[in-house]
């Protein structure tokens, strides 16, 4: 009999963020999917897009992929006022 509890989606996402050492970069989870004991997440920070697969039975991060964000997507995270050019935060 299996008495082990599976991780929740939030716990699995937390494991993925710790694995990628994403701490103070305001990650945004754009997509999450759960199927057959695996959680799939797509997360962005100011400059990168991450894709994770996490085993919810033991919390193992099975895969990670990163891609730089293109300029228009990165601009969303910039701080600027109306009289100046956007400056990366």
DSSP file (Angstrom, degrees, kcal/mol; ACC not computed):
  #  RESIDUE AA STRUCTURE BP1 BP2  ACC     N-H-->O    O-->H-N    N-H-->O    O-->H-N    TCO  KAPPA ALPHA  PHI   PSI    X-CA   Y-CA   Z-CA
    1    1 A X              0   0    0      0, 0.0     2,-0.7     0, 0.0     0, 0.0   0.000 360.0 360.0 360.0 129.7    0.0    0.0    0.0
    2    2 A X        +     0   0    0      1,-0.1     0, 0.0     2,-0.0     0, 0.0  -0.763 360.0 169.8 -89.0 113.0    1.4    3.4   -1.0
    3    3 A X        +     0   0    0     -2,-0.7     2,-0.3     2,-0.1    -1,-0.1   0.414  40.8 114.7-101.2  -0.3    1.1    5.9    1.9
    4    4 A X        -     0   0    0      1,-0.1     2,-0.3     0, 0.0    -2,-0.0  -0.523  61.6-136.3 -73.2 132.9    3.2    8.6    0.3
    5    5 A X        -     0   0    0     -2,-0.3     2,-0.1     1,-0.0    -2,-0.1  -0.708  16.3-123.8 -89.9 141.4    1.4   11.8   -0.6
    6    6 A X        -     0   0    0     -2,-0.3    51,-0.2     1,-0.1     2,-0.1  -0.473  31.6-101.1 -77.4 153.8    2.0   13.4   -3.9
    7    7 A X        -     0   0    0     49,-2.9    -1,-0.1    -2,-0.1     2,-0.1  -0.420  35.0-118.4 -69.2 148.4    3.1   17.0   -4.1
    8    8 A X     >  -     0   0    0     -2,-0.1     4,-2.5     1,-0.1     5,-0.2  -0.365  31.2-103.2 -75.5 168.4    0.5   19.7   -4.9
    9    9 A X  H  > S+     0   0    0      1,-0.2     4,-2.4     2,-0.2     5,-0.2   0.901 124.2  51.7 -60.2 -40.7    1.0   21.7   -8.0
   10   10 A X  H  > S+     0   0    0      2,-0.2     4,-2.2     1,-0.2    -1,-0.2   0.901 110.2  48.1 -64.2 -41.3    2.2   24.7   -5.9
   11   11 A X  H  > S+     0   0    0      2,-0.2     4,-2.1     1,-0.2    -2,-0.2   0.900 111.2  50.7 -65.5 -40.5    4.8   22.5   -4.1
   12   12 A X  H  X S+     0   0    0     -4,-2.5     4,-2.1     2,-0.2    -2,-0.2   0.912 110.2  49.5 -63.8 -42.4    6.0   21.1   -7.4
   13   13 A X  H  X S+     0   0    0     -4,-2.4     4,-2.4     1,-0.2    -1,-0.2   0.904 108.6  53.8 -62.7 -40.6    6.4   24.6   -8.8
   14   14 A X  H  X S+     0   0    0     -4,-2.2     4,-2.2     1,-0.2    -2,-0.2   0.903 107.5  50.4 -59.3 -42.1    8.3   25.6   -5.6
   15   15 A X  H  X S+     0   0    0     -4,-2.1     4,-2.5     1,-0.2    -1,-0.2   0.908 110.3  50.1 -61.5 -42.5   10.7   22.7   -6.2
   16   16 A X  H  X S+     0   0    0     -4,-2.1     4,-2.1     2,-0.2    -2,-0.2   0.912 110.4  49.2 -63.9 -42.8   11.3   23.7   -9.8
   17   17 A X  H  <>S+     0   0    0     -4,-2.4     5,-2.7     2,-0.2     4,-0.4   0.892 112.4  47.6 -66.0 -39.3   12.0   27.4   -8.8
   18   18 A X  H ><5S+     0   0    0     -4,-2.2     3,-1.1     3,-0.2    -1,-0.2   0.918 110.0  53.8 -64.7 -43.1   14.5   26.2   -6.1
   19   19 A X  H 3<5S+     0   0    0     -4,-2.5    -2,-0.2     1,-0.3    -1,-0.2   0.888 113.0  42.3 -57.5 -41.7   16.1   23.9   -8.6
   20   20 A X  T 3<5S-     0   0    0     -4,-2.1    -1,-0.3    -5,-0.1    -2,-0.2   0.438 111.2-122.7 -86.1   0.2   16.6   26.8  -11.1
   21   21 A X  T < 5 +     0   0    0     -3,-1.1     2,-0.8    -4,-0.4    -3,-0.2   0.868  54.1 158.9  58.9  39.2   17.7   29.1   -8.3
   22   22 A X      < +     0   0    0     -5,-2.7    -1,-0.2     1,-0.2    -2,-0.1  -0.847  10.0 138.4 -92.9 110.9   15.0   31.6   -9.1
   23   23 A X        +     0   0    0     -2,-0.8     3,-0.3    -3,-0.1     4,-0.2   0.726  67.7  13.9-117.4 -72.8   14.5   33.6   -6.0
   24   24 A X  S    S+     0   0    0      1,-0.2    -2,-0.1     2,-0.1     0, 0.0  -0.009  95.0  98.0-104.1  29.2   14.0   37.4   -6.2
   25   25 A X  S    S-     0   0    0     20,-0.0    21,-0.5    21,-0.0    -1,-0.2   0.174  90.5-116.9-103.8  17.9   13.2   37.7   -9.9
   26   26 A X        -     0   0    0     -3,-0.3    -2,-0.1     1,-0.1     2,-0.1   0.948  36.1-152.2  47.7  66.1    9.4   37.8   -9.7
   27   27 A X        -     0   0    0     -4,-0.2     2,-0.5    18,-0.1    18,-0.2  -0.389   6.0-154.7 -68.2 145.7    8.7   34.6  -11.6
   28   28 A X  E     -A   44   0A   0     16,-2.6    16,-2.4    -2,-0.1     2,-0.8  -0.985   8.9-141.8-122.0 123.3    5.4   34.4  -13.4
   29   29 A X  E     +A   43   0A   0     -2,-0.5    14,-0.3    14,-0.2     3,-0.1  -0.755  23.2 174.6 -85.6 114.1    3.8   31.0  -14.1
   30   30 A X  E     +     0   0A   0     12,-2.6     2,-0.3    -2,-0.8    13,-0.2   0.733  65.1  11.7 -89.7 -25.7    2.3   31.2  -17.5
   31   31 A X  E     +A   42   0A   0     11,-1.4    11,-2.3     2,-0.0     2,-0.3  -0.988  56.6 177.8-155.4 137.6    1.2   27.6  -17.9
   32   32 A X  E     +A   41   0A   0     -2,-0.3     2,-0.3     9,-0.2     9,-0.2  -0.994   5.2 178.6-142.2 145.5    0.9   24.5  -15.7
   33   33 A X  E     -A   40   0A   0      7,-2.0     7,-2.9    -2,-0.3     2,-0.5  -0.997  11.8-157.1-145.4 138.4   -0.3   21.1  -16.6
   34   34 A X  E     +A   39   0A   0     -2,-0.3     2,-0.3     5,-0.2     5,-0.2  -0.976  23.7 153.5-120.4 128.8   -0.6   17.9  -14.6
   35   35 A X  E >   -A   38   0A   0      3,-2.5     3,-1.8    -2,-0.5    -2,-0.0  -0.922  65.0 -14.0-156.2 129.2   -0.7   14.4  -16.1
   36   36 A X  T 3  S-     0   0    0     -2,-0.3     3,-0.1     1,-0.3    -2,-0.0   0.838 127.5 -46.6  51.9  43.4    0.3   11.0  -14.9
   37   37 A X  T 3  S+     0   0    0      1,-0.2    19,-2.8    18,-0.1    20,-0.5   0.520 116.7 108.3  82.1   4.5    2.3   12.2  -11.9
   38   38 A X  E <   -AB  35  55A   0     -3,-1.8    -3,-2.5    17,-0.2     2,-0.5  -0.946  52.8-155.1-117.6 137.0    4.2   14.9  -13.8
   39   39 A X  E     -AB  34  54A   0     15,-2.8    15,-2.6    -2,-0.4     2,-0.5  -0.928   7.5-161.0-105.8 133.5    3.7   18.6  -13.6
   40   40 A X  E     -AB  33  53A   0     -7,-2.9    -7,-2.0    -2,-0.5     2,-0.4  -0.967  13.8-176.6-114.0 126.8    4.8   20.7  -16.6
   41   41 A X  E     -AB  32  52A   0     11,-2.1    11,-2.4    -2,-0.5     2,-0.5  -0.949  20.9-161.7-125.5 144.1    5.4   24.4  -16.0
   42   42 A X  E     +AB  31  51A   0    -11,-2.3   -12,-2.6    -2,-0.4   -11,-1.4  -0.993  24.9 174.9-120.0 120.6    6.3   27.4  -18.2
   43   43 A X  E     -AB  29  50A   0      7,-2.5     7,-3.8    -2,-0.5     2,-0.4  -0.952  13.5-159.7-128.4 141.8    7.6   30.3  -16.1
   44   44 A X  E     -AB  28  49A   0    -16,-2.4   -16,-2.6    -2,-0.4     5,-0.2  -0.933   7.3-177.0-121.0 149.9    9.1   33.6  -17.1
   45   45 A X        -     0   0    0      3,-2.6   -19,-0.1    -2,-0.4   -18,-0.1  -0.557  57.3 -71.9-119.4-168.1   11.3   36.1  -15.3
   46   46 A X  S    S+     0   0    0    -21,-0.5    31,-0.2    -2,-0.2    30,-0.1   0.816 128.0   9.8 -59.6 -31.3   12.5   39.5  -16.6
   47   47 A X  S    S+     0   0    0      1,-0.1    22,-2.7    21,-0.1     2,-0.3   0.568 119.5  56.6-127.3 -13.7   14.8   38.0  -19.2
   48   48 A X  E     - C   0  68A   0     20,-0.3    -3,-2.6    26,-0.0     2,-0.5  -0.912  55.3-146.5-129.5 151.8   14.3   34.2  -19.4
   49   49 A X  E     -BC  44  67A   0     18,-3.2    18,-2.1    -2,-0.3     2,-0.4  -0.968  23.6-164.2-109.8 130.3   11.6   31.7  -20.1
   50   50 A X  E     -BC  43  66A   0     -7,-3.8    -7,-2.5    -2,-0.5     2,-0.4  -0.881   9.9-163.8-114.7 145.9   11.9   28.4  -18.2
   51   51 A X  E     -BC  42  65A   0     14,-2.2    14,-1.9    -2,-0.4     2,-0.3  -0.996  16.9-176.7-128.6 126.8   10.1   25.1  -18.9
   52   52 A X  E     -BC  41  64A   0    -11,-2.4   -11,-2.1    -2,-0.4     2,-0.4  -0.880  21.1-160.8-124.5 151.0   10.1   22.4  -16.1
   53   53 A X  E     -BC  40  63A   0     10,-1.7     9,-2.5    -2,-0.3    10,-1.2  -0.995  18.8-173.8-126.4 126.7    8.9   18.9  -15.6
   54   54 A X  E     -BC  39  61A   0    -15,-2.6   -15,-2.8    -2,-0.4     2,-0.6  -0.978  24.3-133.6-126.3 131.0    8.5   17.8  -12.0
   55   55 A X  E  >  -B   38   0A   0      5,-2.9     4,-2.1    -2,-0.4     5,-0.4  -0.733  15.8-159.1 -78.3 117.5    7.7   14.3  -10.7
   56   56 A X  T  4 S+     0   0    0    -19,-2.8   -49,-2.9    -2,-0.6    -1,-0.1   0.624  83.1  65.6 -78.1 -11.2    5.0   14.9   -8.1
   57   57 A X  T  4 S+     0   0    0    -20,-0.5    -1,-0.2   -51,-0.2   -19,-0.1   0.889 125.9   5.4 -76.1 -38.8    5.6   11.5   -6.4
   58   58 A X  T  4 S-     0   0    0     -3,-0.3    -2,-0.2     2,-0.1    -1,-0.1   0.430  97.2-114.6-126.4  -0.8    9.1   12.4   -5.2
   59   59 A X     <  +     0   0    0     -4,-2.1     2,-0.3     1,-0.3    -3,-0.2   0.593  58.3 155.9  80.7  10.4    9.6   16.1   -6.1
   60   60 A X        -     0   0    0     -5,-0.4    -5,-2.9     1,-0.1     2,-0.8  -0.541  43.4-134.3 -74.4 131.1   12.4   15.3   -8.6
   61   61 A X  E     -C   54   0A   0     -2,-0.3    -7,-0.3    -7,-0.2     3,-0.1  -0.785  24.2-175.2 -82.7 114.4   12.9   18.0  -11.3
   62   62 A X  E     +     0   0A   0     -9,-2.5     2,-0.3    -2,-0.8    -8,-0.2   0.724  59.3   1.9 -88.5 -23.8   13.2   15.8  -14.4
   63   63 A X  E     -C   53   0A   0    -10,-1.2   -10,-1.7     2,-0.0     2,-0.3  -0.985  52.8-170.1-163.6 151.7   13.9   18.4  -17.0
   64   64 A X  E     -C   52   0A   0     -2,-0.3     2,-0.4   -12,-0.2   -12,-0.2  -0.993   4.1-176.5-145.7 139.2   14.5   22.1  -17.5
   65   65 A X  E     -C   51   0A   0    -14,-1.9   -14,-2.2    -2,-0.3     2,-0.4  -0.997   7.7-165.1-134.5 139.0   14.8   24.2  -20.6
   66   66 A X  E     +C   50   0A   0     -2,-0.4     2,-0.3   -16,-0.2   -16,-0.2  -0.957   8.3 177.1-126.7 147.0   15.6   28.0  -20.8
   67   67 A X  E     -C   49   0A   0    -18,-2.1   -18,-3.2    -2,-0.4     2,-0.1  -0.994  33.0-112.8-141.9 141.6   15.3   30.5  -23.5
   68   68 A X  E     -C   48   0A   0     -2,-0.3   -20,-0.3   -20,-0.2     2,-0.2  -0.481  37.9-114.0 -69.7 146.5   15.9   34.2  -23.6
   69   69 A X        -     0   0    0    -22,-2.7    -1,-0.1    -2,-0.1     2,-0.1  -0.565  29.6-114.4 -78.4 145.9   12.9   36.4  -24.0
   70   70 A X    >>  -     0   0    0     -2,-0.2     4,-2.5     1,-0.1     3,-0.6  -0.365  35.8 -97.2 -73.9 161.1   12.6   38.4  -27.1
   71   71 A X  H 3> S+     0   0    0      1,-0.2     4,-2.3     2,-0.2     5,-0.2   0.877 120.9  51.0 -50.8 -51.0   12.7   42.2  -26.8
   72   72 A X  H 3> S+     0   0    0      1,-0.2     4,-0.7     2,-0.2    -1,-0.2   0.877 114.0  45.5 -60.3 -35.3    8.9   42.8  -26.9
   73   73 A X  H X4 S+     0   0    0     -3,-0.6     3,-0.7     1,-0.2     4,-0.3   0.898 112.9  49.6 -71.2 -39.7    8.3   40.3  -24.1
   74   74 A X  H >< S+     0   0    0     -4,-2.5     3,-1.6     1,-0.2    -2,-0.2   0.822  99.8  66.7 -67.9 -30.4   11.2   41.6  -22.1
   75   75 A X  H >< S+     0   0    0     -4,-2.3     3,-2.0     1,-0.3    -1,-0.2   0.815  86.9  69.6 -60.5 -30.8    9.8   45.2  -22.4
   76   76 A X  T << S+     0   0    0     -4,-0.7    -1,-0.3    -3,-0.7    -2,-0.2   0.792  99.9  48.4 -56.3 -29.2    6.8   44.1  -20.3
   77   77 A X  T <  S+     0   0    0     -3,-1.6    12,-0.3    -4,-0.3    -1,-0.3   0.350  91.1 108.0 -95.0   4.7    9.2   43.9  -17.3
   78   78 A X    <   -     0   0    0     -3,-2.0     2,-0.5    -4,-0.2    10,-0.2  -0.512  60.0-140.8 -85.8 151.6   10.8   47.3  -17.9
   79   79 A X  B     +D   87   0B   0      8,-1.2     8,-1.1    -2,-0.2     2,-0.3  -0.942  37.2 142.3-109.1 132.5   10.3   50.4  -15.8
   80   80 A X        -     0   0    0     -2,-0.5     2,-0.2     6,-0.2     6,-0.1  -0.986  40.1-127.1-159.6 160.1   10.0   53.8  -17.5
   81   81 A X    >   -     0   0    0     -2,-0.3     3,-1.3     4,-0.2    -2,-0.0  -0.667  39.0-101.2-106.4 171.1    8.2   57.1  -17.3
   82   82 A X  T 3  S+     0   0    0      1,-0.3     4,-0.1    -2,-0.2    -1,-0.0   0.710 115.3  54.3 -67.1 -21.6    6.4   58.7  -20.3
   83   83 A X  T 3  S+     0   0    0      2,-0.1     2,-0.3     0, 0.0    -1,-0.3   0.439 105.2  53.1 -94.6  -0.6    9.2   61.2  -21.1
   84   84 A X  S <  S-     0   0    0     -3,-1.3     2,-0.1     3,-0.0     3,-0.1  -0.841  88.2 -92.2-132.0 167.6   12.1   58.8  -21.5
   85   85 A X        -     0   0    0     -2,-0.3    -4,-0.2     1,-0.1    -2,-0.1  -0.447  58.3 -86.9 -72.1 150.8   13.1   55.7  -23.3
   86   86 A X        -     0   0    0     -6,-0.1     2,-0.4    -2,-0.1    -6,-0.2  -0.345  44.4-160.7 -58.7 137.3   12.4   52.4  -21.6
   87   87 A X  B     -D   79   0B   0     -8,-1.1    -8,-1.2    -3,-0.1     2,-0.1  -0.985  24.2-111.4-122.4 133.0   15.2   51.3  -19.3
   88   88 A X              0   0    0     -2,-0.4   -10,-0.1   -10,-0.2   -13,-0.1  -0.422 360.0 360.0 -64.9 132.4   15.6   47.7  -18.2
   89   89 A X              0   0    0    -12,-0.3    -1,-0.2    -2,-0.1   -11,-0.1   0.470 360.0 360.0 -70.4 360.0   15.0   47.4  -14.5
